[in-house]
């Protein structure tokens, strides 16, 4: 069994990665600064689930703080077989308002972790990147070779910069790096700034559903368990690879709303706003590389996954209905 460091451990994808690693008998040290980028009650909910499991240790720590990362008591007491860097400032619209914090976490934080891997002889590094690096004119479905040099906002720009920094450490020090470009991920206890969580709450609670654009924009959705499995598969030695993960079931937002209305038995009160300039009109992943290198294929259908999210929300409605979406 192996010992891994997972950053952003209280986050949506990272918490599920940790759970699957623990279930396989590995030990995991989780880092998270529990920032308020979105309602921290969701992060505490996820973290409490992890804290109850054997083999998990937690340090509250900001990866952009180099001194704290180096000097945290007990953090480096045992050698790690790999670092899975899922800590990030995410969200395309928030990055327009405060790009500096995105640079701090997504770029400086990644650099700090890469440097610790180099100093401590940690051979494997995984970076969570984003499909947002593909910009506005990507071919659909989008292969990894598509242009990623014209990001539309600071979120994508900092993730692209982190990818390039990882390549530098691979070249200089032989660090084995897998970069995952995640497409749209959803599931129980997801991020409340993501569409499926927001739509579920708004419809269920009879609140206005705020929709940017005409709803004909499309997204490729993938369930969080499939994303977590793919991420863990990337721990194998690969050299330096960038791999799309997710986005296998493409659906228009209007169709998604209709599906939620049917499951919840309620009609959405849609309030329309202009399309946001930071948003992509469509994303849909070509995942043939993930199949070839990792043997990865998604297993959870959109119907199953959305039902799991709705069932989770209804079971946790007492507190989930109070989550701040702004």
C-alpha positions, 0 to 999 in steps of 0.5 A: 500500500502507498502513502499519498499527499492530496491537496484541496482535500475538503474539495469536491473532487479531492474528497472523493479521491481520498475516499477511494484511496482509503478504501483501497487501503492506502494512507492519505494526508490531506491539505486544505486551507478551508477558504471561503471561495464558496460556502465552507459548510460544504467543505466541513461536511466533506472533511467530517466524512474523511476524518471518520476514516482510518488512514487519513490525516489532515493539516489545515494549510495554504499551499501558496504559503511556502514557509508554512508548507516547508515547516508544518510539523509532522507533514513530511515525517513519512515519505510520500509515494505521490502528490495529487494537487487538487487544491485550486481556486476554481470558477471562471467568473470569480477569476475575473473579479480577483485574479490575484488569488488565482495566481497565488493558489493555482500557480504559486501553490503548484510551484511550491509543491513541485519544489517539495517533490524535487527536494524530497525525492517524490517521484509522482505528481498529479495536477488538476487542470481544466477544460477552460484552457481550450478557449472559445473555438475548440473543436468538439469533441476536444482533443488534448492537441487543440489550441490551449494558448488563448484562455478567456479568463484568469482561471484558465490562464493560471491553470495553463501556467501551472501545466507549463511549470509542471513540464519544467520540473519534469524536464529539469528533475525527471518528475513524473507528471500527469496533468488532468484537464477536467471537464464539467464534474457533478455529483453529491456535495458538489460545488455550490457555484456549479450549475447542477447544484444551483439548479437543484436547489433553486427548483426544489426551493421554488427560487428563481433559477438564474440562467445566463444566456439562452440555455442552448449552450452545452456541457459535457457532464461526468459524475464525480466518482468516474473523475476520481477513478480516472485521477487515481489511475493517473498515478501510474508512471507516464513521464509527462502527459496531459489527459482530458478527463470527463465530459462524455455526455453532452447536454444542453442546459435547457435539457438539463433543467427539464430533466431536473424539473421531472425528477423534482416534480417542480417547474423552474422559474427561469430568470434570464441574464445575458451570456457571461463573456468568461463562459465557453459556449460548449465543452465536450471532451475527446477522452480517447487518450484516457482510454488508451493510457489509463484504460479509463471509461466513465461508468455512471450515466447522466440519468444515474448521476443526476438522480444521485445528486437530487437524492443527496440534496433531498436527504441533506435538505435541512442544511443544504437548502441554507447554502449560500450560492453567491 
